[in-house]
Amino acid sequence: MRRLPLASLLVQRMMKLPPPITRDLVIERDLQVPMRDGTVLLADRWAPRAGGQGLPVALLCGPYGRGGPVATQLVRPLAERGFQVLLQSARGSGGSGGEFVPLRNERLDGLDAVEWICKRPWFGESIVLYGPSHLGFTQRAIADQAPAQVKAMIPAVTETTLGLGFLRKEAFSLESAFGWGVLVGMQERSWATARFLLGARRRHRAELTLPLSSADRVALGERSQIIQDFLAHDSQSPHWSGADASKGVEDVETPASLVAGWFDVFLAGQLRDYARLHAAGRRPRLTVGAWSHSSPGVMSTMLDEALGFGLAHAHGTAPADRTPVRVFVMGAEQWKDLPSWPPPGYAARRLHLQSGGCLTVEPPTTADTDGYRYDPADPTPAVGGTWMLPGIKVGRVDNTRLEARPDVLTYTSDPLTEDLEIIGEVTAQIWFRSSLPHADVFVRLCDVDPQGRSTNITDGLTGLTTADELSRAEVALPPHRLPVPARPPHPHPGLQRRLPPVQPQPRHR
């Protein structure tokens, strides 16, 4: 009697998946997939032991190996529920030939993998592109040239300029860029995922290393060309020429279902990709949950979309009808259907900082200033919000203690007298001057509840190189959707309900 795979049962319960068609799978390992330049990449094919040939193929290409969580959470559930799955290791990873250089080879290697699949005797008539993060970028990189056999794509927590947003000239994202470089650098080691999760303290120590060019050796014990390239070349550098897959977005005809998270680092770019597809008449589907980059909710929703949206298109039928956009409304804690993003019918609202820590709809009448002293030996910490890597508390977190620091300026509105819904793009314009020419300006929008708990909604950061001169810092905050209820005055003296505190936190480099 064949035992049921424990991993299959656990994933089914964790992801709330329907029962599988079969748990009896066959795995063909280390299939050789030749690329046009002669490099050979390795792939594993998962399929039902009986009746696997001819099923739609779910294609996943990435640098995170072909075992562990990738196989358990992404591959097996699909192979048990109507797909055969090809999981291919990216160039220079998982035994594949060549060198892994981010954002360089995904397009041609992905197209070559699709062509190879179409020539296999086990191939039927359809391919579904599938996967999160870098695996999602691979989908976007080939989507505008995908052949007719590619019937659907499900890119999750990703965008067409993946990674370049970490390298903005005005605000380098150390946590995301360096942390991802360490993650990839560990992939060839045994127990890579466990090593990465258990190495958080060492990684944090490495992030504090000066000069940063030595940080990779602290974290990995060796030099990482990926991390060195991130440090040496910002997003505008010619080094990244050809790494932007956004130029062909309007040409993508493959039906797409995008899965995003309010606290994902790629949210803004993914919403831009959706808007461009929608404007081109492509009718994409978008789902946005209260998720971070590595949230289980992303995996669960992505699987649901593969089994519903993906399989339907693979078999030439229409998926179950739903609105084009479905978002989780934080605060109300419920899902809401929308016709598009951004949704129609919402006018922009402008709030102004006032002297004395006030936030009002009326512009200030005097040119007052507020000041503070920033100590680089005691930097202002980041609390909650948007992060990419697992093992860090993300999302909505109480900011009350942070706001009490002397290096944080907080501006608060009067208590709300009627319900307010915050939706769409959020930006801040901060007039700022520092004693040093280099400074970072960080802005956070929060909601304060009746008990005085200040919870972050969204935040953003930008860098200035002429901060010693009075200038206007433009800070883009990720979009959000949040209803904030009207609240009567608090019964305790000295404690008021406030919305929203905006915290400029300039930080000298």
C-alpha positions, 0 to 999 in steps of 0.5 A: 500500500502506497503511503500518502506524501506528508508534504502533500497533505500539509500543503493542501491544508495550509493552502486550503487547496481542493483534494488532488486528482492524484498523489501518485507522481513520477519525477524525471530529474536533470533533463537537459534543455539546450539553449541557443548558445550551446549552454545546457540548463537542467530541469525536472518534470513532474507528472501524474504516474498515469495519464500525465502525457498531454496534460497542460504544462506549467513552466517555472524557471528560477534560481532557487533550486529544484527541491525544498519549498519550491518543489513542495509548495509550487510544483507538487500541488500543480502536478497533483491537480491537472498539470504536468510541471517543468521546473527549470534551474536558471542559468548558473544555478541548480546544476545548469550551465553558464553563469547566473547574471540577474536580469540578463538571460531570462528572456532568451533562456525562457523562450528556448525552454518553451520551444524545447517543451513544444517538441517533447513527446509528452507535450500536449497543446498548452503551456501556462507560465507560473511562479512568484518573484524572479520566476514571475520576472522570467514570465514577463521577460518572454511574454511579448514573444511567447508562441501560441502554445502559451495560453496563460501566465500567472506572475506573482509579487513581481514586475517587469523591472524586477530588482532595478527599483532596489538600485534607484540612484536617489535611494538604494535599497540595501535590505532587498538588494543585499539580502537577495544577493545573499539568498542567491549566493546560498542556493548551491549550499546544502539546506540553503533555505534553513541556512538563510533563515537562521543567518539573519543575525549574520546578515544584519551584521554584514549590512553594517559592515563598512565599506559595504564592498566587504559585506558579501564576505561577512555574510557569505564568506566569499565575494559575490559578483551579484552583490558587487554589481548591485553596489557598483551600478545604480538603475541608470547605469549602462550595466543594466542595459536590456534588463528592463522587460517593461518595453513590450508590456502592451504587446503581451496578448497572453491572458494574465492573472497578476497576484500582488501584495499591499506590503510587497516591494514590487507592488507599485511596479506590478500595478503599473504593469497592470495599468499598461495591460489594461490600457492596451485592451488586454483585460488582465486580472489583478488580485491584491491582498494584505501580503508581504513578498513571501506571505503564504497568502501569495502562494495560496492565491497563486495556486488558486489562479493556476487551477482556475484561470490557468487550467481554463485557458489551457483547455480553451475554456473561459475561467469563472467570471469575476471582476477584473480587480479584487483587492483586500480592504485593510481596516474593513478586513474584507475583499472588494471587487473593482472594475479597474485599478486605479478605480474610478470615482476617487478625487485626489486629496491634499493634506498640509503639514503645519507648525506644531505637529498639525496636519490639515486640508488648509495650506499653512499661512506662515513659513514656519519650520520644525527641526530635530537632530539626527544621530547616525550612531543611533539611526531611526529604525524601520518598523513594519511596512514593506520588506522582501525577505522572510523572518522580518515583521512586516505589514501593520505594526504599532509605531507609537514608540517610534513616533516618540523618538526625538529624531521623528517629526509627527504631524497629526490631523484632527479626529475624523468626523466622517468615514474616510477611504484612502485608495490609490497613489500616495505621494509627499512633498517635503521642504527640507534642509540639512546640515549635510549635503547627503540625507534620506527623507522617509515619510510614513502615513499612519492611522491612530485608533481610539486607544492611541495605537498608531499603525502604519499604512504606507511609507516611502524614502528618497535621497537628496544630494544637495540637502544642505540647500532648501529643496523639495523632496518628492517621496513616492509611497506605495499605493494602498486601499484602507477605510478609516472610520470616523471616531468620536473624541477619546474619553481619556484626557490628553489622548486624541484619535488622529489620522494620519501622522506623517513622519519625515525622517531625514537620515544623513549618510 
